[in-house]
Amino acid sequence: MTVIDIPGSKSVTARALFLAAAAEGTTTLLRPLVSDDTEGFAEGLTALGYAVRREPDAWHIEGRPAGPGADTAEVYCRDGATTARFLPTLAAAGRGTYRFDASAQMRRRPLAPLTEALRTLGVDLRHGEQEGHHPLDVHARGVKGGALTLDAGQSSQYLTALLMLGPLTAEGLDITVTDLVSEPYVEITLAMMRAFGADVRQDGRTYRVAPTGYRARTYGIEPDASTASYFFAAAALEPGRSVTVPGLGTGALQGDLAFVDVLRRMGADVEVTDTGTTVRSTGTLRGLTVNMRDISDTMPTLAALAPFADGPVRIEDVANTRVKECDRLDACAENLRRLGITVHTGPDWIEIHPGTPTGPVEIATHGDHRIVMSFAVTALRTPGITFDDPGCVKKTFPDFHRVFDAFVHTP
């Protein structure tokens, strides 16, 4: 059995950085993810006037409950969706003028439901070019609070940003959600807000956030469940192989750990304990139909594994994957077809038929880290797979290729 130490969760690290910056006192984050996304977030905080001190296994953030220390700032969000959505929301609670821009890839990703909600709350926010996209300018003068209605059907990050803003408002927030995707990510948000002292309550699709502010603390970052999915899939694929990921067990915050339940349905042996999760191959992978709305970041992992099942794999209710770093539904279908696999797609589904992928094929990554890491699983059984942009894994796991290669070559 191979034990793999997975880097810290991107989702948890990003939320922790927001909460630490907003808290009264100095917060220490233990084992934060160090990647392009999280470093971009930390640099964004620094640009806004927050003090961030980084050590190898701990980041220290001096909170500013009143908002950014800088009166004016220009923040480049790189490719990071959490950076691009969370930091303008954090800045809105302060006082000053702040400009946010991002990479061409991030500029294409939608922002409108969040910025419209902020405008409803009285935030003076202007898009610099295309409405509903970066760049944007925030003329902040604090947020009074109140009630609003939000469509989070494209991204749960819109709701997360507003929930985290709630304790910083003068009167609190009532948010009623009409549609919501990736709901387990919101559960992460709620648990972490409470850990930092917030009072947030849920009544059906309405979330009520009191204006409590936040309190600093020492906070440990758990391993990234989405990143773990590639190692779990590889273990399920290769007869005689098993992998254990410590730190991801029954108490894990991240919903993407439910990917192992999909592997269990396909025939893998899965054990989840208080201290970690183990996946073992049984030599069998069954086809199935699965709704992945709540764990859509692991859709490419399953798509890359699917050709090796004994029947079709149909993944449903994943329309939001079309507005990620790339259109992940089309990217998976495109690459699988180039490998000789029969694939059908619809607006929110993909169906992959059994087959033997054949190389050599250069995978078109579209600059998407999850396409690279997913098709690394396919490459275990497919000689000749290469990637047109292998380095884009720096977004969440800069050392992925070395760690994955060492894993697959461990007896």
Residue pairs with C-beta under 8 A, 6 or more apart in sequence:
1 242
1 243
1 244
1 278
1 280
2 235
2 241
2 242
2 243
2 244
2 407
2 410
3 243
3 244
3 245
3 246
4 228
4 231
4 243
4 244
4 245
4 403
4 407
5 223
5 245
5 246
5 247
6 223
6 224
6 227
6 228
6 231
6 245
6 247
6 248
7 33
7 34
7 35
7 223
7 224
7 227
7 396
7 397
7 399
8 31
8 32
8 33
8 34
8 221
8 222
8 223
8 224
9 33
9 221
9 222
9 223
9 224
9 225
9 226
9 253
9 254
10 33
10 35
10 37
10 38
10 82
10 224
10 226
10 396
11 82
11 185
11 188
11 224
11 226
11 254
12 188
12 192
12 221
12 222
12 224
12 253
12 254
13 29
13 32
13 33
13 38
13 41
13 221
14 37
14 38
14 41
14 80
14 82
14 83
14 86
15 82
15 86
15 160
15 164
15 188
15 189
15 192
16 27
16 29
16 32
16 192
16 219
16 221
17 29
17 32
17 38
17 41
17 42
17 45
17 59
17 61
18 86
18 87
18 90
18 164
19 27
19 164
19 192
19 193
19 196
19 214
20 27
20 29
20 61
20 63
20 196
20 216
20 219
21 45
21 50
21 61
21 63
21 64
21 90
22 63
22 64
22 65
22 90
22 93
22 164
22 167
22 168
22 213
22 214
23 63
23 65
23 196
23 197
23 213
23 214
23 215
23 216
23 217
24 63
24 65
24 213
24 214
24 215
24 216
25 62
25 63
25 215
25 216
26 60
26 61
26 62
26 63
26 216
27 60
27 61
27 63
27 196
27 216
27 217
27 218
27 219
28 58
28 59
28 60
28 218
28 219
29 58
29 59
29 60
29 61
29 219
29 220
29 221
30 57
30 58
30 218
30 219
30 220
30 221
31 57
31 58
31 220
31 221
32 38
32 58
32 59
32 221
33 221
33 224
33 396
34 398
35 394
35 395
35 396
35 397
35 398
36 78
36 79
36 80
36 394
36 395
36 396
36 398
37 78
37 79
37 80
37 82
37 83
37 395
37 396
38 80
40 76
40 77
40 78
40 79
40 80
40 83
41 80
41 82
41 83
41 86
41 87
42 52
42 54
42 59
43 76
44 75
44 76
44 77
44 83
44 87
45 52
45 61
45 87
46 52
47 70
47 73
47 74
47 75
48 68
48 69
48 70
48 73
48 75
48 87
48 90
48 91
48 98
49 64
49 68
49 69
49 70
49 73
50 61
50 62
50 63
50 64
50 68
50 69
51 61
51 62
51 69
52 59
52 60
52 61
52 62
53 59
53 60
53 61
54 60
63 214
63 216
64 94
65 168
65 213
65 214
66 94
66 95
67 90
67 91
67 93
67 94
67 95
67 96
67 140
67 142
67 168
68 90
68 91
68 94
68 96
68 98
68 140
70 96
70 98
71 95
71 96
71 97
72 96
72 97
72 98
73 91
73 96
73 98
73 99
74 98
74 99
74 101
75 87
75 98
75 99
75 100
75 101
76 101
76 102
77 83
77 84
77 87
77 100
77 101
77 102
77 103
77 106
77 134
78 102
78 103
78 106
79 102
79 103
79 105
79 106
79 325
79 367
79 395
80 102
80 106
80 395
81 106
81 109
81 155
81 157
82 157
83 102
84 100
84 102
84 106
84 109
84 111
84 134
85 111
85 114
85 155
85 157
85 158
85 161
86 157
86 160
86 161
86 164
87 100
88 98
88 100
88 115
88 118
88 125
88 136
88 138
89 114
89 118
89 161
89 162
89 164
89 165
90 164
90 165
90 168
91 98
91 100
91 138
91 140
92 118
92 121
92 123
92 125
92 138
92 140
92 143
92 165
93 140
93 142
93 143
93 165
93 168
93 169
94 140
94 142
95 140
95 141
95 142
96 140
97 137
97 138
97 139
97 140
98 137
98 138
98 140
99 128
99 135
99 136
99 137
99 138
100 134
100 135
100 136
100 137
100 138
101 107
101 128
101 134
101 135
102 134
102 135
105 325
105 326
105 367
106 134
107 130
107 133
107 134
107 135
108 133
109 133
109 323
109 324
109 325
110 132
110 133
110 154
110 155
110 323
111 132
111 133
111 134
111 136
112 131
112 132
112 133
113 150
113 151
113 152
113 154
113 155
113 158
114 157
114 158
114 161
114 162
115 125
115 127
115 132
115 136
117 148
117 150
117 158
117 162
118 125
118 162
119 125
120 146
120 148
121 143
121 144
121 145
121 146
121 148
121 169
121 173
122 143
122 144
123 138
123 140
123 143
124 138
124 139
124 140
124 141
125 136
125 137
125 138
125 139
126 136
126 137
126 139
127 133
127 134
127 135
127 136
128 134
128 135
128 136
128 137
129 135
142 170
143 165
143 168
143 169
143 170
144 169
144 170
144 171
145 166
145 169
145 170
145 171
145 172
145 173
145 211
146 171
146 173
146 174
147 173
147 174
147 175
147 176
148 162
148 173
148 174
148 175
148 176
149 175
149 176
149 177
149 178
150 158
150 159
150 162
150 175
150 176
150 177
150 178
151 158
151 177
151 178
151 179
152 158
152 159
152 177
152 179
152 180
152 181
153 178
153 179
153 180
153 181
153 320
154 181
154 320
154 323
155 181
155 182
155 320
155 323
156 180
156 181
156 182
156 183
156 185
156 186
157 185
159 175
159 177
159 180
159 186
159 189
159 207
160 185
160 186
160 189
162 173
162 175
163 173
163 175
163 186
163 189
163 190
163 193
163 200
163 207
163 209
164 189
164 193
165 173
166 172
166 173
166 175
166 198
166 200
166 207
166 209
166 210
166 211
167 193
167 197
167 198
167 199
167 200
167 209
167 210
167 211
167 212
167 213
167 214
168 211
168 213
168 214
169 209
169 211
170 211
171 211
172 208
172 209
172 210
172 211
173 207
173 208
173 209
174 206
174 207
174 208
174 209
175 206
175 207
175 209
176 205
176 206
176 207
177 205
177 206
177 207
178 205
180 186
180 205
181 293
181 294
181 296
181 320
182 255
182 293
182 294
182 295
182 296
182 297
182 320
183 255
183 294
184 254
184 255
184 256
184 258
184 294
184 295
185 255
187 253
187 255
188 253
188 254
188 255
190 200
190 202
191 253
192 219
192 253
193 200
193 209
193 214
194 200
195 217
195 219
196 214
196 215
196 216
196 217
196 219
197 212
197 213
197 214
197 215
198 209
198 210
198 212
198 214
199 209
199 210
199 212
200 207
200 208
200 209
200 210
201 207
201 208
202 208
222 247
222 248
222 252
222 253
222 254
223 245
223 246
223 247
223 248
224 254
224 396
224 397
225 248
225 252
225 254
225 255
225 256
225 257
225 259
226 254
226 256
226 297
226 298
226 370
226 396
227 373
227 396
227 397
227 400
228 245
228 248
228 256
228 257
228 277
229 256
229 259
229 298
229 301
230 301
230 373
230 374
230 376
230 377
230 400
230 404
231 243
231 245
231 404
231 407
232 243
232 245
232 259
232 260
232 263
232 268
232 277
232 279
233 263
233 301
233 302
233 304
233 305
233 377
234 241
234 243
234 377
234 380
234 404
234 407
234 408
235 241
235 242
235 243
235 268
235 279
235 280
235 281
236 263
236 266
236 267
236 268
236 279
236 280
236 281
236 285
236 305
237 281
237 285
237 305
237 308
237 377
237 380
237 381
238 281
238 380
238 408
239 281
239 283
240 281
241 280
241 281
242 269
242 278
242 279
242 280
242 281
243 278
243 279
243 407
244 276
244 277
244 278
245 276
245 277
245 278
246 275
246 276
247 275
247 276
248 254
248 257
248 276
248 277
249 272
249 273
249 274
249 275
249 276
249 277
250 272
250 273
250 274
251 274
255 294
255 295
256 295
256 297
256 298
257 272
257 277
258 294
258 295
259 295
259 298
259 301
259 302
260 268
260 270
260 272
260 277
260 279
261 270
262 288
262 290
262 292
262 295
262 298
262 302
263 270
263 279
264 270
265 286
265 288
265 290
266 284
266 285
266 286
266 287
266 288
266 309
267 282
267 284
267 285
267 286
268 279
268 280
268 281
268 282
268 285
269 279
269 280
269 281
269 282
270 277
270 278
270 279
270 280
271 277
271 278
272 278
284 310
285 305
285 308
285 309
285 310
286 309
286 310
286 311
287 306
287 309
287 310
287 311
287 312
287 313
287 354
288 309
288 311
288 313
288 314
289 313
289 314
289 316
290 302
290 313
290 314
290 315
290 316
291 316
291 317
292 298
292 299
292 302
292 315
292 316
292 317
292 318
293 316
293 317
293 318
293 320
296 318
296 320
296 321
297 324
297 370
299 315
299 318
299 321
299 328
299 329
299 332
299 350
300 321
300 328
300 331
300 332
300 370
300 371
300 374
301 370
301 373
301 374
301 377
302 313
302 315
303 313
303 315
303 332
303 336
303 350
303 352
303 374
304 332
304 336
304 374
304 375
304 377
304 378
305 313
305 377
305 378
306 313
306 336
306 352
307 336
307 339
307 341
307 352
307 353
307 354
307 355
307 356
307 357
307 378
308 354
308 381
309 354
310 354
311 354
312 351
312 352
312 353
312 354
313 351
313 352
314 349
314 350
314 351
314 352
315 349
315 350
315 351
315 352
316 348
316 349
317 348
317 349
318 329
318 348
318 349
318 350
319 347
319 348
321 327
321 328
321 329
322 328
322 329
322 330
324 368
324 370
325 366
325 367
325 368
325 369
325 370
325 395
326 366
326 367
326 368
326 371
327 366
328 368
328 370
328 371
329 345
329 350
330 345
331 364
331 365
331 366
331 368
331 371
332 343
332 350
332 371
332 374
333 343
333 345
333 350
334 364
335 361
335 363
335 364
335 371
335 375
336 343
336 352
336 357
337 343
338 361
338 364
339 357
339 358
339 359
339 361
339 378
339 382
339 385
340 355
340 356
340 357
340 358
341 352
341 353
341 355
341 357
342 352
342 353
342 355
343 350
343 351
343 352
343 353
344 350
344 351
345 351
357 378
357 381
357 382
357 385
358 382
359 382
359 383
359 384
359 385
360 383
360 384
360 385
360 386
361 382
361 384
361 385
361 386
362 385
362 386
362 387
362 388
363 371
363 372
363 375
363 385
363 386
363 387
363 388
364 371
364 388
365 371
365 372
365 387
365 388
365 389
365 390
365 392
367 389
367 392
368 392
369 392
369 393
369 394
369 395
369 396
369 397
372 387
372 389
372 390
372 392
372 393
372 400
373 393
373 397
373 400
373 404
375 385
375 387
376 400
376 401
376 404
378 385
379 385
380 408
390 401
393 400
393 401
397 403
